[in-house]
Structure formats: structure tokens, C-alpha cells
Amino acid sequence: MRISSHLAVAGLALMLRACAHHQPAWEPNAVITISGKPTAALSPGQSWKEMLARAARVTVAHGHRYFRLTGFSRAGAGLAPGSDIRIVMLDEKRTRDDQDAYLLLEPGGA
């Protein structure tokens, strides 16, 4: 009985290890589309904040610090809840509209 419980724990550990992964670093200037479906039920302001946070998490997960939104202003004008956004991931801030993912991920950042 003791061996089967050890095998069960070992099997569970292997399954959990398979779920954990690190996103590969993407080249600077890579363009990514981020789905807005999870924000469809939010207000426009809440949706914008959530999409900025999602973009920041994706940017950092892929080894970058900054990102630029394409097609939207800094304030999110024209972004309807549930809409996708496209970002360009950057290693350095080039314009005043480039977003700092590290700052957005700090408590109260977005």
C-alpha cells in the first residue's frame, strides 16, 4: 500500500511539473495580439486597466520591460470591453507612449 501512495505522489509531481513553464524570450519588436475576451463584462475603464496589466504580464514573461500599444491611444480611447489589443514588445523606452511593464505590475500601477 505504501508503494502505491509514493507512486501516486510521484505521478502527481510529474503532472504538475509539466504544467509549469517559462515563456521563451521573443525578439524586440515582436508584435503580439492579446485577447480581450476576459474583459467583455467589465466597464471600459476596468477593461482598459485589465488589458494594460495583461499586456505587462505578457511582456515581462517574454523577457522584455516595455511595450507599445498599436491602434489605441495611451488612455484607451476606442477600446471597447472584450476587444483585443496588439502590442510591440521593446527592450527600451523609445517614445513617451511606450508603457513600462514593471511599473504597471506594481500594486496600484495600472
C-alpha positions as CSV (number, residue, x, y, z in Angstrom):
1,M,0.0,0.0,0.0
2,R,2.9,2.4,0.8
3,I,4.5,1.9,-2.6
4,S,1.3,2.8,-4.4
5,S,0.9,6.1,-2.4
6,H,4.5,7.0,-3.3
7,L,3.8,6.3,-7.0
8,A,0.7,8.4,-6.8
9,V,2.6,11.3,-5.3
10,A,5.4,10.9,-7.9
11,G,2.9,10.9,-10.7
12,L,1.2,14.0,-9.4
13,A,4.5,15.8,-9.2
14,L,5.3,14.9,-12.8
15,M,1.9,16.2,-14.0
16,L,2.4,19.5,-12.1
17,R,5.9,19.9,-13.4
18,A,4.6,19.6,-16.9
19,C,2.2,22.5,-16.3
20,A,4.9,24.8,-15.2
21,H,6.8,26.5,-18.0
22,H,8.6,29.7,-18.8
23,Q,7.7,31.7,-21.8
24,P,10.6,31.9,-24.3
25,A,12.1,35.3,-24.8
26,W,10.9,36.9,-28.0
27,E,12.9,39.3,-30.1
28,P,12.4,43.0,-29.5
29,N,9.8,44.5,-31.8
30,A,7.7,41.3,-31.8
31,V,4.0,42.0,-32.2
32,I,1.6,40.1,-30.1
33,T,-2.2,40.1,-30.0
34,I,-3.7,39.9,-26.6
35,S,-7.3,38.6,-26.3
36,G,-9.8,40.9,-24.6
37,K,-12.5,38.2,-24.2
38,P,-12.0,38.1,-20.4
39,T,-12.8,41.8,-20.1
40,A,-16.1,41.7,-22.1
41,A,-18.2,42.1,-18.9
42,L,-16.1,45.0,-17.5
43,S,-16.7,48.7,-17.7
44,P,-14.5,50.5,-20.3
45,G,-12.2,51.8,-17.6
46,Q,-11.8,48.5,-15.9
47,S,-11.3,46.8,-19.2
48,W,-8.5,49.2,-20.1
49,K,-6.7,48.7,-16.8
50,E,-7.0,44.9,-17.1
51,M,-5.7,44.9,-20.7
52,L,-2.7,47.0,-19.7
53,A,-2.0,44.6,-16.9
54,R,-2.3,41.6,-19.2
55,A,0.0,43.3,-21.7
56,A,2.5,44.0,-19.0
57,R,2.4,40.3,-17.8
58,V,3.0,39.0,-21.3
59,T,5.8,41.5,-22.0
60,V,7.7,40.5,-18.8
61,A,7.0,36.8,-19.4
62,H,8.7,37.1,-22.7
63,G,11.8,38.8,-21.3
64,H,11.1,42.5,-22.1
65,R,10.3,45.5,-20.0
66,Y,8.5,47.9,-22.3
67,F,5.6,47.6,-24.8
68,R,3.8,49.9,-27.2
69,L,0.1,49.6,-28.0
70,T,-0.8,49.7,-31.6
71,G,-4.0,51.3,-32.7
72,F,-5.1,52.9,-29.4
73,S,-4.1,56.0,-27.6
74,R,-2.5,55.9,-24.2
75,A,-5.8,56.4,-22.5
76,G,-7.6,53.6,-24.3
77,A,-9.9,55.8,-26.4
78,G,-11.8,53.5,-28.7
79,L,-11.1,50.3,-26.8
80,A,-14.4,48.5,-26.2
81,P,-14.6,45.9,-23.4
82,G,-13.8,42.5,-24.9
83,S,-11.7,43.9,-27.7
84,D,-8.2,42.5,-28.5
85,I,-5.1,44.7,-28.4
86,R,-1.9,44.4,-30.2
87,I,1.4,45.3,-28.6
88,V,5.0,45.6,-29.7
89,M,7.5,44.4,-27.1
90,L,10.5,46.6,-26.6
91,D,13.8,46.4,-24.6
92,E,14.0,50.2,-24.1
93,K,11.6,53.1,-23.9
94,R,11.6,55.0,-27.2
95,T,8.6,57.3,-27.1
96,R,6.5,58.8,-24.3
97,D,3.7,56.4,-25.2
98,D,5.7,53.3,-24.5
99,Q,4.5,51.5,-21.4
100,D,6.8,50.3,-18.6
101,A,5.6,46.8,-17.8
102,Y,7.4,46.7,-14.5
103,L,5.7,49.9,-13.2
104,L,2.3,48.6,-14.4
105,L,2.7,45.4,-12.4
106,E,3.5,47.2,-9.2
107,P,0.5,47.4,-6.8
108,G,-1.7,50.3,-8.0
109,G,0.3,50.5,-11.2
110,A,-2.3,50.1,-13.9
